[in-house]
């Protein structure tokens, strides 16, 4: 076998050039994409300021015993220096394995899982049903779309306060139940009904987003697929199962993930519906973290920040497994 050699360089033809070092690659990238880097630089700086620094600061506080009594503060013209100490992982040990771990963390964690699963399932199923209805040719479809998107367009605090008035003991909902000679639950006092009411209100607020997203996905499915399935003798359920659901796979995977993240961290609904202290057993983890950091005296900044880090860790782990599961299903489908 003959190997061609370049006489000028003494190298064999076809040999790959040595890969440049890291510094050279960075320099080449800056020279080639300097305009793109210049455009995203302000965004990176802003995100580093409003996201990066608070995140790093929060992680640091979890390793201390910081609270409102030993943190730096200014009273009048007097500045009091911080006196909190580094305690390592003691906050995490106390939250996860301490004597009050179940009452303060695990019970709220289990309820948060139930709350998230119930809300996302209701969001998706009701949103998909409404999207299928609005995707049909019916009279007044535009009016129905505008009507169904109102719960999402109205500010959340207005919606929650309206529900709080309706769910009061003398509210319109209990009056309707009384007129039908049915039991009138204590929606805002009893733990079970507090949780039921929280899921109901959050479903009301979250369905429109799911409906609009799935409606867009339905409209992107090629109508010829339905025609071919119908010609093959497929009934409505078979067309839904073998055409609609596979066509919505990419949209569904995205909106379900967003729904899980938003619902898992949904602070506003429960806080505004019941207040900071009237429903301790209906609080999810993010509400409990707020209660520790801002709803008690002394305010426990360290443990509140530790709850935030645990929430972030749970969502990061879940998201990584979720993407792996989606990737594996896509490979099996192919």
Buried (B, 14 or more C-beta within 10 A) or exposed (E): EEEEEEEEEEEEEEEEEEEEEEEEEEEEEEEEEEEEEEEEEEEEEEEEEEEEEEBEEBBEBBBBBBBBEBBEEEEEEEEEEEEBEEBEEBBBEBBBEBEEBEEBBEBBBEBBBEBBEBBBEBBBEBBBEBBBBBBEEEEEEEEBBEEBBEBBEEEBEEBBEEBBEBBBEEBEBBEEEEEEEEEBBBBBEBEEBBBBBBBBBBBBBBBBBBBBBBBEBBEEBEEEBBEEBBEEEBEEEEBBEBBBEEBBBEBBBEBBBBBBBBBBBBBBBBBBBBEBEEBBEBBBBBBBBBBBBEBBEEBBBBBBBBBBBBBBEBBEEBEEEBEEEBEEEEEEEE
